[in-house]
Amino acid sequence: MCALNPRLAAALSLAAMASTRVEALVAELTLEEAVSLLAGHDIWHTMPIQRLGIPRMRVSDGPAGVRGTRFGGVPSLNVPCGSSLAATWDTEIVRSIGELLGRELHHKGARIHLAPTVNLHRTPVGGRNFESLGEDPFLTAEMAVAYVRGVQSQGVASCIKHFVCNDTEFERMSIDSQVDERTMRELYLVPFERAVRDAGVLSVMTAYNKVNGLHAADHGWLVGDILRGEWGFEGVVISDWHGLHSTVEGVAAGTDLEMPGPTRHRGEQLVAAVRENRIDEAVVRRAVANLLGVMERVGALDAEPGSETTNDAPADRALIRRASARGMVLLRNAGASPVLPLLPGQGLRVAVVGPNAEHCRVLGGGSAHVTPTRVSHPLAALRARLEPFGAVVVHEPGCDIAKRLPEPDPSMVANITLEVFATPEDLDDPTAAPIRTSHPSGLRILWSRDPGRRAGVGLAFGARLSFDFTPNASVAWDIGLETVGPAILSVDGNVVIDNSSAPSGGSFFGTGRVEVKGSRELTAGRPHRVMVEVRRRADTSSLGGINVGIRAPISTDMVGDAVALAARSDVSIVVVGTNEDWESEGWDRTDVTLPGEQDRLITEVARVSPSTIVVVNAGSPVAMPWLSEVDAVLFTWFGGQEMGDALVDVLTGATEPQGRLPVTFPRHIGDTPAADVHPGRGGVAPYREGRLVGYRHFDTAGLEPLFPFGFGLGYADVVIADARLVDDHTVSVTLRNDHDRDGVQVVQVYAHVVDRRGFDRDEPDQKLVGFARVAVPAKSTVGAVVALDVDAYRFWDVQAGGWGRRAGDVELRVGSSSRDIARRLSRRGRN
């Protein structure tokens, strides 16, 4: 029999979340029924047991909204990404966003929200950094606790992820994150621990990767000893989608639910393992009790999931707009008479250029994607705000950053129909009926295949996408195709693309074929019939997907066109950044350079423009070789669906810039702590930098970053005039604002151990232990209190194998960033 984890064995005797109702249901289940509950019914639902009245429970992605059961499906409110929320340093507004997301779950008939993502920004090029809450474990934990409390206050559950050390996307399904226990305890486990202990999070998702040789979902030390044993977690542990790799080990470790369904590793195999005494049936039933206990807590035992609806309440959109603006970080506003805030006036000529100006990026790619109820873009928002004052707003894109061809303008696309067939051969059988017909809203389509399929067909499928495309110009249009499985694209019955020989590793979480492009002469005003037929014969994935991009030829000198416009303008606003081609689940960036010709665009515009404002619309740090050449830089992150209006609020001074960086911005990728070992080699990702992640590395090594952790400017200059230590866990500060407008300061407290004899090389020079966001009215002085982390002085004692407490002197550094220290306080040693 599989050895039972001692901590988990002790937990078997505890009631945990199991009520009398749950205990009765568990006792009534046959072994086969109990095992069936430990894997999903399909991609978004748990398994029902009709005999006992146990319904399905729906779960839904993701951190930037609640998508529902279909990519491109029922529209949802799209909130700012994780890095944007962290940049607010405001737990109150993050909790409010959590409450909004909890309400959104009800609109989608779901009960578990697969968020927040609390993996740390170990490197600035991590593909999912935009989802996460920064590089610091304390800041991440504070934001995560607020987020979870907000979501769960609405009678639903958060599922915090990905447990643990899934910090980049390279070979994420198999990479072995090799990290020592002290580093794991002091950094990577902290946000999960706090979410369990302080927020009572009801669900945890295990990571794809291995941790020190074992897949996370099979890791008894992590899931059983630490999560359930030390922290007392009583909720449900869910595998990441297709992230379970065992029949017995995962259940024994404490991973309750395999997702998605149908099962790959449990079912009949787990029933056989119980009957062969390879695992105790009590362990299986304990896992079922964990699942049903959460289902009961969130009301999922009482009814089947409801229909999916859209909430577009003005109050919720206003909250998203407020949160988006609050996370924007003003990085530069130079000169005796700064260009910001921008004051519109009669005849002011404003050039708005850059690839993200007309269509900004409000969320990253992958499972975080939702279909927003609307999107406010910078160009339209600037025109709406400035033109009524007599300003003239003109636009040029400047350059293109797409890795793949973009979707065409929706006004040119009509009659979209997707038919999914049970087998590829059904596409050639005129009598075969599709198993699903839908009418997607766009041409980037991802779906999961139904478990209720014809017997014996596995996961192979055929799919036909058809639509009418009416171009606005008579030219040779470029067409791009990405699919899961081989496909042919035809226009008016003529084959334009055959991707049967294209390699895999593209979109759709790495299961798609890389984009293949073709070209076709099309006539303006005439509807052209486009058809894509996909024949997927392998059954290695439960996903289906089709992406079609169509674009007319672009100008050969887009930079020149933008520079000419800037030279004729009074001020230039250059909106640059990334998009889901660059920041997405499934891949990492290769460096921090802005893609395409954006650096050249900024430099050339700044050379001719009287004033240049750069707006960076990206989810994580970028290099800025042009920084000294421009007048102002504002970093917006992926700011959610209201980002355009929020941006203009900040640019015009309607809202004070209040964001502070939750990550360090390096000058060069080579300056970052994991640069020498990322992304890994030979299936191993060595966390050789230890605890020196982010600012801890830069501060300890004495490296000068582009911008330090915690940095951010305001239009009002609020200074820390005084600070004193009240007790070991409380610092009082005095803040002064001499400006004629209200301002905000984020007071940060860092702890530095004075006597560093005997410390290991990865002992950080300082660490964040407290912060407070303080509003200071114009021409006034206010006092405030910063409560320090209750664990501010703890450390993992390797020799003792447990937590210790710093007994020596500790210097508490009070400042506005990790490098801008205003006061130094002494906390004397304790015996």
N, C-alpha and C positions, 0 to 999 in steps of 0.2 A: 504493500500500500504506500502511496505517496506520503512522505513525512509531512505532518501538519505543523505549520508555523506555530510556535508556543503562544505567541501573543494572540493569534487568531483562535487557537484552541480555547484560550480563556474567554475570548469574546463569544464563543458559541453558547456559553451558559447565561449570557446576559440578554435581557429583553431588548436592549438597544431601542430601535424605533418601533419595534413590533408591538402593536396594540393587541387587544383580545381579538379584534376582527381579523387582523393580519395573521395572528397565530392560528386562528381557526382555519383560515384559507390555506395556509401552508400545510396544516395537518390533513386537509381534505385532498390535496393534490396527489395524483399518482406520481411515481418517479418520472415517467415520461413527460407529464405535464409540467412538473417542476423544472426539469431540464430545459424544456422548450421555452420557459420564461427567461432563461439566462442567455438568450440571443434574440436579436431583433426580428420582427416580422418582415420588415422591409427597411429601406434606408432611413426612415424618420419615425418609425413606430415600434413600440414593444409588442410582444406576442400576446394576443388575447386568449383567454380560456373561457369559451362560451358556457361550458357546463357549470362553472362556478360564478358566472357573471363578472369575470375579470375582463375589463375592456382593454383596448389598446391605449397606450399613452404616446403622445406626439412630443418629439424634441425638435429643436430648431437652432440653426446657426443665426447669428454669430455676433461678435463684439460690436459691430457698427449698426446693428438693427436686428430685426427678427424676420428672417426671409420667408419662413413657411416651407412648404414641401417642394417648391419648384424654383429653380433658377429662372429668372425672367418671369416669375409668376405674379401673384397679387402684390401690388405695390406696398411698400412699407416705409415708415419713417426711418431716415438714415442719419444717425448721430455721428459726431466726430469720432475719428479713429482713436485707438488707445493712446498713442503718443501725443495726440492733441489734448485728450482729457488729462493726461499726466502733466502736460505743460501748464494747465490751469493752477496746479498746486492748491486746488480748492476742493476739499472733500465734500462740501455742501452741494456744490453744483454737480459733482460726480454722483453723489447719492440721488439727486433729482433726475439725472439722466438714467440711473438704474431704475428708478420708479417708473419713468416713461417706458423703458424696455420691458418692465414687468407687465405694464398695461398692454404693450404691443403683443406679448405672448398670448394674452387672452384673445386678441383680435385674430391671431393665427391658429387658435385652437390648440396651442402647445402648452406644456407644463414645465419643461426643462429648457433653459437657455444655455447653449453651449458657449459659455463665456463667463468671466473674462479670461483673456490670455495674459499670463503673468510670467512667461519666460523672459529672462533678462536680455538686454542688448549687449551681449558679450562682444560682438563686433558690429560696427555700423552698417555692414552690408548684408545682414541677415534679411532674408526675403520677407519674413513676417514681422519685422521690427515695428512696422506701423500699427500692428494689432496690439502690441505689448505696451507696457506702462513705464518704460525707461530702463536705465542701467543700474539703478540703485535699489537694493532690496527693501529698504525702509520706505522710500517714497512709493515704490510699487505696492508694497503691502498696505500702506495707508489708502491709496487709491482703490485697491482691490476690495478692501473691507467696506469702504463707502459704496462701491458699485454693487457688491453682493447684498449688502443690507438694503439698498434701494430696490433691487430686483425682487428679493424675497419678501419685502414688505407687502407685495401685491399678491401673496398667496401662491407663488410659483417658486421654482428652484433655479439657482445658478449652478452651472457645472464648470468649475475652475479648471484651467488646462495650461500646459500639457505636462503632467507629472512624470519625469522632471528632466531638465537639461536638454530639452528639444529647442535649442537656441538658434539654430540655423537650419536651412533646408537641404543642404548637400547630403545626398544618400540618406535621407531622413528615415527611411523604412528599415535601414540595417546598420547605420553608423553606430559605433560603440563610443559613447561619451565617457572618457576615462577621467574621473575627477576624484580627488581625495575627499575624505569625509569632512574635514574641517571646512574646506571650501564649499562643499555642498550644504553643510549645516549653517554656515554664516552668511551665505549668499543665496543659493538657488532654491533652497527649501523654505526660506523665510516667508515669502508671500503666501505660499500654501498653508504653512503653519498658522499664520495670522488669520487667514480666511476661515480656517477650521475653528480656531480657539476664540476669535473675536467677532466673527460674523456668522458662525454656525452654518457655513456653506453646506448644502444638502447633497452635492454631487461633485465628484472629482473625475477628470478624464486622464487616463494614462497616456504617456507619450509613445510615439512610434519607435524611437531609437532604443538602443541598448544603453544600459548604464553599468559600467564596469563588468561587461560580459553577458549580462542578462537583459532580455527585452523588458521594458518597463512594466508591461502588463503581467509579466511572470515573476516580478521581483518581490519576493516575500519580505525582504528586509525593508524595502521602501513602502510597500502597500500594507503589509501586515504589521511589522515591528513599529515603524515610525508613524505612518498615517493612522492606522487603527489603534495600535497599541499605545505609543507615547502621547499622541495628540487626542486620542479618544474619538476619532471620527466614526459616526454612526450612520452615515448616509450610504449612497450607492456609488460604486466605482465602475466607470464605463470605459471600455477600450476606445481608443481613437479608431476611426473607420478603417477596417481591415488591419488594425494594429495588434490583433491577438494572433499568437503563433503556436498555441498549444491547446490541448484538450484538458489535461489535468492540472498542469502547473499554474495556469492563470487563476483557476477557481481556488486552488489551494493557497495561492498568494493573497487572495482577497479581491480579485477583479470580478465583479458580479455579473456584468452585462457585456456580452460580445455584440459589437455593432459594426456594420449594419447587418440586417438579415437578407436572405436566409443564411443560417449558420454555415460556417466552414469547418469549425473545429469542435463544436459541441454536439447537440442533437444525439443521434444514435451512438456516436463515439463516446460521449460522456456517460450515457446510460450504461454502455458496456463497461466503462471504467469503474463505475459504481458496483456493478454486479460481479466484476472480477476483483473487487476489493483493492483497486488501485487508488481509490479516494473514498473517504467516508461519506455516506449519504447525508449526514448531518451538516457537512460543509456545503453541499449543494443547497440544502434547505435554508441554511443561514443566509446564503447569497440571495435566495428568493425572498426571504424576509426583509433583507436590506432594500431590495427593489420595491416590494409591495409597501414597505413602511414609508418610503418617499412618495410613492403614488398616493397613499392615503393622505399624507401631509398636504399635498398640493391638489387634492380633490380629483385625482385621475382615476380613482376606483369607482367613482359614482356615475360616470357617463363616458361615452365614446367622444373622441375629439370633435370639436365643433367645426363649422365651416370657416374658411379663411376670408377675412374682411380687411378693408383698408381704413386706418385711422389717419385723418389729415387735420386734426384739430388745430386751430390757430394758436392756442396757448402752447401746445407741444412744439409747433414750428418755432414759436418765439423763444422757447427754452433752448432748442437746438442752436438757433442763431446766437443767443447769448453765450452759450458754452463754446461755440466755434470762435467767437471773437475773443473770449477770455483766454483761450489757449494760444492765440497768435502771439509770436514773440518778435518784438522790435529789436533787431540786432545792430542796427546802425541808423543814426539820424544826425549827420555831421553838419558842422558849420555854425557860425555865430547866429545865423538866421536859418534854422533847419527847415527843410522842404516840407516835413510833416509836422502837424497835420496839414493836409492839403486844403486850401481855401479856394473854393470855386468862385469865379468872377466872370463878368461879361467879356466875351471874346477870348477867354483862356482856351488855348488849343492844346488838347491832351492827346498824345499818341499812346495808344494801348497796343503793345506788341508782345509777341511770345507765343509759344505753342499751347500754353495753358490759359490763354486770355479769353478766347471765345468759348472754349469748353474746358473748364478746369477739371481736376481729378478730385472727387469728394470721398473716395474710398479706395482701398487697395484691392488686389485680385485674390481669387481663391474662395475659400469657404466664408470669408468675411463679406462677400458680395451680397447686396440686396438691390432690389429695384426701387429707387426712391420715389416718393409720391410726387416730387418735383425737384428740380435742381436750379439753384440760383448761381449763375456764372458771372465772373468778374466783369466782362465787357458790358453785358446787358445791365448789370447793377450800377456800374459807373455811369453809363448813359442816363439811366433813370434818375440818378442822384445829382449829376452835374449839369446836364443839359437844361433843366428848368431855370438854372441860374445864369444861363447864357453861354456856358462853356461849349466848346466844340470837341467832341470825342471821335477820334478816327482810329482805324485798326488795320494792322498787317500781322499775319501770323509769325513772320520772321524766320521760322525754321520748322522742321518736322522731326518728331522724336519717336514715331511709331516703329516698333520692331516688326509689326505685321500691319497689313492694310486695315484701316478703320472701317467700322460699319458706315454705310451710306446715310445721308440725311434721311430721317424717317419719312419726310414728305415725298420722297421718291420711291418708297417701298409700299406695296399694298398686297393684300390677299395672301398673307403668310400662312401656310399650312404645314404641319409636321405630322407624318404618319409613321408609326412604329409598328413593325411586323415581327411575328414570333421567330421567323427564320430568314436568312438572306434570300433563300429561294422564293419566298413569297413575293418578292419584288417582281419576279418574272411570271407570276401566276395571276392573271386578271380576275380570277374568282376568289383570291385570298383577301380576307378582310383584315385591316390593321387591328392590333390589340389596343392601340391608343391613337387618338387623333386630337391634336390641339392646335391652337392658333397663337403662337408666341408673339410677344410684342416687339421683338428685334431679331437680329440674325446671329447673335451669340447665344447658343442654346446648349444647355447641359441637362440631362435627365437621368434618372435611375430606372432600371428595368423592373417590371412588376414581378412579384413572387408568384402571382396567380397566372401561370403561363401554361401552354400546352405541354403535356407530359413528355419528358425526354428531350426537350430542346435546349436545355442548359441555359447559358447566358448569351449565346449567339443571337444576333438580331439583324433585321434589315430596317432601314429607315429611308423615308423620302421627304425631303424638304422642297417645297415649291413656293414661288412668290413672283409677283410682277415688279419689275424695276423700270421706272420711267425717268431717264436721265434728263438733265437740264442743259446738256451740251452734246453736240454731235462730234465726238472724238473717240479715240481708242481708249476705253476705260480699263484700268488695271483691276484684276479680280484675284482675290486670295482665298484659299480654302484650307481649313484645319478640321480634321474629323477623328473620332475614335473608330479605327478600322478603315479599310481602303474605300475610296469613294470616287465618283465621277461627277463633275459639274458640267452641265450643258446650258447653253443660252439659245433659245428658240430652236431646240432640237439638235444643236451643234455642240459637240464635246469641246470644251475649252480647257479643262483641267482633269487629269487622271493622277491621283496621288498614291496609287497602289505600290509604288516603289519608294515612297518617302519614308525616312526613318521615324521611329517613335521618339517620345521624349519632349513633345511640345506641350500644348495646353491641356486642360482637363486633368489637372493634378499629375501631369507627366504621362498619362495614358494615351494622349493624342499624337497624331503624326504632325511633324513640323510643317509649317505653311508652305504650300506650293502655289505659285502665282501664274496667271495667264493674262491675256489681253484680248479685247474684242471691240471692234468698231460698233458703236451704238448710236441711235438716232434720237435727237432731242425731241421730247414730247411723245414719243412712241413707247407704249408698254412692251417690254421684252420679258418673255417667260424664262425664268431661271429655275433649274431643277438640280438638286443634289441627291444622289442615291448612294447609300452607305451599305456595304455588305461586311458585317463583322462575324467571322466564323469562329474565332477563338473565344473562350469563355473565362478569361482571366480577370475580368473586371465587370462590376455591376453598373458601370457608367456608360452612357451614350452621349455623344456631343458633336455639334456642328458649329463652326464659326465661318461666316462668309464676310469678307471685306471687299468693298468696291470703292474705287477712287479715280477721279479724273487725273490726268497728268498735272504735276505741280510745277510751279515756277522754278526755273533753274537758278534764280538769284533771289531767294526769299530774304536772305539777310540784307542784301542791297536794297530791296524794296522797303524793308522796315527802317533801315538807316536813313534813307531819303525822307521818309515820313517824319522820323524823329528830328531831323535837321530843320523841318518846317514847323516844329511844335515848340510850345513853351515848357512843357514838362513831358517826360516819357515814363510810362509805367510798363515795366517789362515783367511779364508773368511767365516764369519758367518753372521747371520741376521735372517730375517723373509721371508715370502712369502705371496701370496694371501690367504692362509689358515688362516693366523694370522692377516693380515692388509687388510681389505676389507670393502666395503659398505655392510651393513647388520648385522654386529656385531662388538663389541668392544673387545679389549684384556682384560684379567682379571688382568694383572700386567705388569711390565716392564722387567721381566726376559726373557732372551733369551730362546726360546723353545728348548725342547729336551735336549741333553747332551752337548750342546755347551759350557757352562761354564766349565764343566769338561774337555772337549777337549782342550780348551785354557790353562787351568791350567796345564794339563799333558804335553802338547807340550812345554809350557814355561819352565817346569822343566828340560827338556832334550835338548832343542834346544839352540845352541850358541847365536842366535838372533831370536826374535819373533816379527813379525809385524802382528797386528790384523786389518783386514778390516771388518767393520760392514756395511752390506748391508741391511738397514732397512729404513722405512719411517718415523719413529718417535723414541723418546728416548728409550734406553735400559739400564738396570743396568750393571755395570762392576765390579764385585767383584774381578776380577783378574787384575785390572788396574795396580797396582804397580809391578806385576810380569812380565809384557811384556815391550818390548823396544819401540814400537810405536803403535799408534791407529789412523786409518783413517776412517772417517765416510762418506760413499758414497751416502746415501739415496737410492731411486729408481731412478737411474741416466739416464734413457732412453736407447734407443737401442745401443748407442755408448759407454755405460758405461765401458766395458772391456778395450777398447783402452784408454779412458779418465783416467781410474784408473792407467794404466801403465804409462801414461804421467806424472801423479803426483808422483807415486812411484819412478820413475827413475830421476825425476828432470827436465824433458823436459818442464813441466809446474809447476810453483810455486803454492803451496797450498794457496788458496785465500778465501775459504769459511769461514763463521762465523755462529755460531748457531743462528737460528731464534726462538729457544725455549730453555728453561732451562732443563738441564738433572738432574733429582733428584737422590739421592743415593737410596732412597726407595720410593715406591708408597705412603706410609703413610705420607711422607713429603709434598705431593702436596696439593694445596689449596682445591680441591673438594673431597679429599679422603673420608671424613666422610659422604658425601651425594651422591656420585656417586655410581650407575647409577640412583638412584631414587627409590621411593617406593610408592605403591598405585597409580600409574599413574602420579606421580608428580616428577619433577626434580627441587628441590629448589636451586637456585643460591645463596646460603647463604654466599658464600665467597665474594660476591659483586664485587668490582673492583680489588680485590687482586688475580689476575690471573697471573700465570707464575712467572717471576722474581719479579713482584710487591709484590707477597706474600713472596717469599724467602727474599727479601731485607727488607721488613717491619718487618717480624718476626725474622730476624737475623739468618735464617737457612743457613747452608752451603750446596750448591748444589754439585753434582758431577762435573758439568761444568756449568758456568753461561751463561746466555743469552748474545749473541754477541761474545762469546769466539771463538778463532781459532788461530792456530800457523802458521808460515811460515818457510821456510828454511832460509830466510833472516830475521833478527830481526829489524823491523822498529819501532822506538820509537817516541812518541809525545814529542818533545823537548820544545815546548812553545805553549801557546794559549792566545788569548785576545778577549774580547767582542767588536765587532765593533758597533753594535746597538742591539736593542731588538731581532732581528731575524737573526743576522749574527755573526758567530764566525770564526776568522781566526786562523789557526794552522801552526806550523812549525814541519816538520817531518824529521827525520835523519835516514839514512841507512848506518851503518858502515860495512856492509857485502860486500863480493866480488861478490855477485850476486844481480840482481834486485829483489825488494820486493814490497809488497802491504800492506797497512794498511787500515782498515775500521775504520775511526774516528767516534765515537759515542758521542752524547751530551744528557745528562739526566738532567731534571729539578727537583729540590727539593725545595719545599716551606719551607722557614726558620721558620716562626712563625706558629706553628701547633696547637695553642690553639683553642679549640672548634671543631676540626676536628673529624669526625666520625671514627670508628675503621677501616673502609675499605679505608681510604685515603692512597694511596700508598706513600712510602717514596720517590720514584722518578719515572719518566716516560721518555721514549725515546721521544725526540723532534727534533732530527736531526741526519743525518749521511752522510758521504761522503767516497767513496772508492777512495783511492789515490795510484797511482803507484809511487814508489820512486826508481830511478836508483841506482845501486851499488855505494858505497862511495860518497854519495851526500846528500844534504839537500834541501828540497823543501817546498814551502808554499802552502797552500790550504785554501779554504773557505767552511765552512759548513753552508748552509742555513737552518734555523730552521723552523719548522712547523708554518704556519700562525696562527694555533690554539694552539700554544704552551702554552699559559697562560689562555686558556679558561677552564671553569668548568661548570657543570650543577648546577644551583642554585635551590635547591629543593623548597625553600620558595617562590622565585619569579616565579618559573615555566618556566625558560628560561636560556639562556647562560649568565654567568658572566665572568669577567676577573680578574685574580689575581692582586691585587693592592699592595701587600706587597713585601718584598724582596724574590728573588728567586736565589738559588745557581745553576749555570749551571756546571755540572760535565762532563769534557771532558776525554774520555778514550777509551780503546780498548775492553771493555765489560762492563756489568752492575756492575762488581766487580773490574775491573782493571782501576781505575781512575788516570789519570796523572796530571790533572790540575783542579782547582776549581775557577770559575769566579762568580762574584756577579752582578746580575741585580737588581738594587735598585728599591724600591717601587715607584709606580706611583699613583698620586692622580686621 
